């Protein structure tokens, strides 16, 4: 899921956004990543 998050944020913002955010503000990165996981998670059947 991490790779999908990075790919999505690169498309929405700019290339390297997720990595830059993780370095500059780890807590904000974690909040955004957790929100992504909660919003786009699904159950495997």
N, C-alpha and C positions, 0 to 999 in steps of 0.2 A: 504494500500500500504506500510505502514511503516513495517509491519510484513514481507512482501515479500522482502523488501530491506534488512532487518536484516538477513533473511534466506539466501538470495543470497550472501551477503558479508561473512557470516559464511562459506558458501560452497566454495567461491572463495579464501578466505584468511585463517581465523581461527575462531574458536568459540569465540564470544565476540568482534569481530573486530569493529562492528558498535557502540556498547556501549562504547568501549574504545576510539574510535575516537571522539565520541560526547563529552566525558569528557575532552579529551586531547586538541582537536582543534575543537570547535563548528562550526567555519566558514567553515573549510574544510569538516566537516560532512554535513553541509547544502548544500554546493556545490555539493558533491557527491550524496546526496539524491535528490536534484533538477534535476541533470542530469539523475538519474534513472527515476524520474517521467516524465521528458520530453521525454526520450527515449522509455519507456515502457507503456506510457499511451494509452488508447484506448477509443473509444466512445461506450457507451452502446446503443444497438439498441432496 
